[in-house]
């Protein structure tokens, strides 16, 4: 039986309800990240077959390889929670699945950031020059670190100061 719950207040959830909700929230969040990483990965798979692909410098080929691997690993990590959920369906271990899925998603987003920064580095180097490429990649990396890590951790720390029980 479902506990009475105020709108937006999860304090009345049972442990099972909380785990179910958190797992569904995580899977829904991954639905946002997956199309982007899959598009990047698909684009990277096509690059070697373009005419200009043979004209890449050794540095550009190395960056391409890092980007390709990062996109592949990010894709795998971001899909893993859904795959595990399906394989472990009705095994009565959602809490462990939620912990593994959270780690997988966090690591997947980290590797996705590497893929994005590397892709920016590669494309900017090919189209413009290496100096601008490093600068642009650094700015994009800093922005991702700020919005994906610094802001949420700052907000989390602030919330924990406001409510020491959580």
Secondary structure, 3 states (H helix, E strand, C coil): CCCCCCCCCCCCCCHHHHHHHHHHHHHHHHHHHHHHHHHHHHHHHHHCCCHHHHHCCHHHHHHHHHHHHHHHHHHHHHHHHHHHHHHCCCCCCHHHHHHHHHHHHHHHHHHHHHHHHHHHHHHHHHHCCHHHHHHHHHHHHHHHHHHHHHHHHHHHHHHHHHCCCC
